Amino acid sequence: MDDEINHLRPWRKRTLQIISTDVWKKETEVVPLPQVAGHGSWDKSQAILTNKEGCILKPIQPPPRGEREVEFYKNVNTSSDPELTQFVEFIPQYFGTCTKKDGKFMMIENLTKGMKKPCIVDIKVGAKTYGPDASADKKEKSDAAYSGTKKPFGFSVLGMSVYMGQQKEEFKVLNK
């Protein structure tokens, strides 16, 4: 095996090393990310994960919602249409999808990477927060949720996490 590797060009050796080290990565390098709202905040099987490289692994929801979200990220990042590209500066960078033992995930940028005590707010934008294929029951429940802000202001605050106190020593998670 060493003779086979020694005759390779230097860049091929590095590529081979990178590929082989990737095989040795352990599942424990992926850990749950604390969430202030969303499916993963109450259902750990849908928790958002993060890895050492700072990439967020967001579970892809069952069709059609998950497919629609992945398509949105793909289209925004590959399109030359100004209607779509206007969103690029406001959303995390998209790195594709991956499959882990727990399911299929979207890989997106962790906007809090490198921050020691990030304060986070989860805001749902829009007066209508359901898809075109939603059932009448889903529409009714969605319209009733956050009715105090969703219709009049066009957004809803789902939750937030903040560091408080003189030295920012107190940590609180606040829901709606």
C-alpha positions as CSV (number, residue, x, y, z in Angstrom):
1,M,0.0,0.0,0.0
2,D,2.8,2.4,0.9
3,D,4.5,1.9,-2.6
4,E,1.1,2.6,-4.2
5,I,0.8,5.9,-2.3
6,N,4.5,7.0,-2.7
7,H,4.2,7.2,-6.5
8,L,1.2,9.5,-6.3
9,R,1.6,13.2,-6.9
10,P,1.6,15.2,-3.6
11,W,-1.8,16.7,-4.1
12,R,-3.3,13.2,-4.6
13,K,-1.7,12.1,-1.3
14,R,-3.4,15.1,0.5
15,T,-6.7,14.2,-1.2
16,L,-6.4,10.6,-0.1
17,Q,-5.6,11.7,3.4
18,I,-8.6,14.0,3.6
19,I,-10.9,11.2,2.2
20,S,-9.5,8.7,4.7
21,T,-9.7,11.0,7.7
22,D,-13.4,11.7,6.8
23,V,-14.1,8.0,7.1
24,W,-12.8,8.0,10.7
25,K,-14.9,10.9,11.9
26,K,-17.1,9.9,14.8
27,E,-20.9,10.5,15.2
28,T,-20.1,12.3,18.5
29,E,-18.7,15.2,16.5
30,V,-22.3,16.2,15.9
31,V,-24.2,17.6,18.9
32,P,-27.6,19.1,19.5
33,L,-27.8,22.9,19.2
34,P,-29.9,24.6,21.9
35,Q,-33.1,25.9,20.3
36,V,-35.4,28.7,21.5
37,A,-38.4,27.5,19.4
38,G,-39.3,25.2,16.6
39,H,-39.9,21.5,16.3
40,G,-36.5,20.5,17.9
41,S,-37.2,22.6,21.0
42,W,-39.8,20.1,22.1
43,D,-39.2,17.0,19.9
44,K,-35.6,15.9,20.3
45,S,-35.9,13.6,17.2
46,Q,-36.2,16.9,15.2
47,A,-33.4,18.7,17.0
48,I,-31.0,20.9,15.0
49,L,-27.4,19.6,15.2
50,T,-24.1,21.3,14.8
51,N,-20.6,20.0,14.1
52,K,-17.1,21.1,15.0
53,E,-16.7,22.9,11.6
54,G,-19.6,25.2,12.6
55,C,-22.1,23.8,10.1
56,I,-25.8,23.4,11.3
57,L,-27.5,20.2,10.4
58,K,-31.2,20.9,10.2
59,P,-33.5,17.9,9.9
60,I,-35.4,17.8,6.6
61,Q,-39.1,17.6,7.4
62,P,-41.4,15.0,5.7
63,P,-42.7,16.0,2.2
64,P,-43.8,18.4,0.9
65,R,-42.5,20.8,3.6
66,G,-38.9,19.6,3.7
67,E,-38.6,19.3,-0.1
68,R,-39.9,22.8,-0.5
69,E,-37.4,24.2,2.0
70,V,-34.4,22.5,0.4
71,E,-35.6,23.7,-3.1
72,F,-35.8,27.2,-1.7
73,Y,-32.2,27.2,-0.5
74,K,-30.9,25.6,-3.7
75,N,-32.8,28.1,-5.9
76,V,-31.7,31.1,-3.9
77,N,-28.1,30.1,-4.0
78,T,-27.9,29.1,-7.7
79,S,-30.3,31.4,-9.4
80,S,-29.5,34.6,-11.3
81,D,-33.1,35.8,-10.9
82,P,-33.1,39.0,-8.8
83,E,-36.4,38.0,-7.3
84,L,-34.6,35.1,-5.6
85,T,-31.0,36.4,-5.1
86,Q,-32.3,39.3,-3.0
87,F,-32.6,36.8,-0.1
88,V,-29.0,35.6,-0.1
89,E,-27.7,38.2,2.2
90,F,-30.4,37.5,4.8
91,I,-30.2,33.7,5.1
92,P,-27.5,31.3,6.2
93,Q,-25.2,29.9,3.5
94,Y,-26.4,26.6,2.1
95,F,-24.0,23.7,1.8
96,G,-26.3,20.9,0.5
97,T,-27.7,17.9,2.3
98,C,-26.3,14.9,4.1
99,T,-27.6,11.7,5.6
100,K,-26.8,10.6,9.2
101,K,-28.1,7.6,11.2
102,D,-31.0,9.9,12.4
103,G,-32.2,10.9,9.0
104,K,-31.5,13.4,6.2
105,F,-30.3,16.9,7.0
106,M,-29.8,20.3,5.3
107,M,-26.3,21.7,6.0
108,I,-26.4,25.5,6.6
109,E,-24.1,28.1,8.1
110,N,-24.1,28.6,11.9
111,L,-24.5,32.4,12.2
112,T,-23.4,32.2,15.9
113,K,-20.2,30.4,15.2
114,G,-17.4,31.9,17.3
115,M,-19.7,33.8,19.6
116,K,-19.3,33.1,23.3
117,K,-22.7,34.3,24.6
118,P,-25.0,34.8,21.6
119,C,-28.5,36.2,22.2
120,I,-30.9,34.6,19.8
121,V,-34.4,35.4,18.7
122,D,-36.6,33.2,16.5
123,I,-39.0,35.3,14.4
124,K,-41.5,33.9,11.9
125,V,-42.0,36.4,9.1
126,G,-45.4,36.7,7.4
127,A,-49.0,37.2,8.1
128,K,-49.7,33.7,6.6
129,T,-47.4,31.0,7.8
130,Y,-48.7,27.9,6.1
131,G,-48.1,26.4,2.7
132,P,-50.4,26.2,-0.3
133,D,-51.1,22.5,0.4
134,A,-52.2,23.1,4.1
135,S,-55.4,21.5,5.3
136,A,-58.3,23.6,6.5
137,D,-57.5,22.5,10.1
138,K,-53.8,23.5,9.7
139,K,-54.9,26.9,8.3
140,E,-57.2,27.5,11.2
141,K,-54.6,26.6,13.8
142,S,-51.9,28.7,12.1
143,D,-54.2,31.7,11.8
144,A,-55.1,31.5,15.5
145,A,-51.4,31.2,16.7
146,Y,-49.7,34.5,17.4
147,S,-52.8,36.4,16.3
148,G,-51.8,39.5,18.3
149,T,-48.8,40.2,16.1
150,K,-49.0,38.0,13.0
151,K,-51.9,39.8,11.2
152,P,-51.3,43.4,12.4
153,F,-47.5,43.5,12.1
154,G,-46.7,40.6,9.7
155,F,-44.4,38.7,12.1
156,S,-44.4,36.6,15.3
157,V,-41.7,36.2,18.0
158,L,-41.5,32.5,18.7
159,G,-38.8,32.6,21.4
160,M,-35.5,34.0,22.4
161,S,-32.4,33.3,24.5
162,V,-30.6,36.1,26.3
163,Y,-27.7,36.6,28.6
164,M,-28.5,39.1,31.4
165,G,-26.9,40.7,34.4
166,Q,-23.9,42.9,35.0
167,Q,-21.5,40.2,33.7
168,K,-24.0,38.5,31.4
169,E,-23.9,35.5,33.8
170,E,-27.6,34.8,33.8
171,F,-29.0,32.9,30.9
172,K,-32.8,32.7,30.1
173,V,-34.8,31.2,27.4
174,L,-38.1,33.0,26.8
175,N,-41.0,31.6,24.8
176,K,-43.8,33.5,23.0
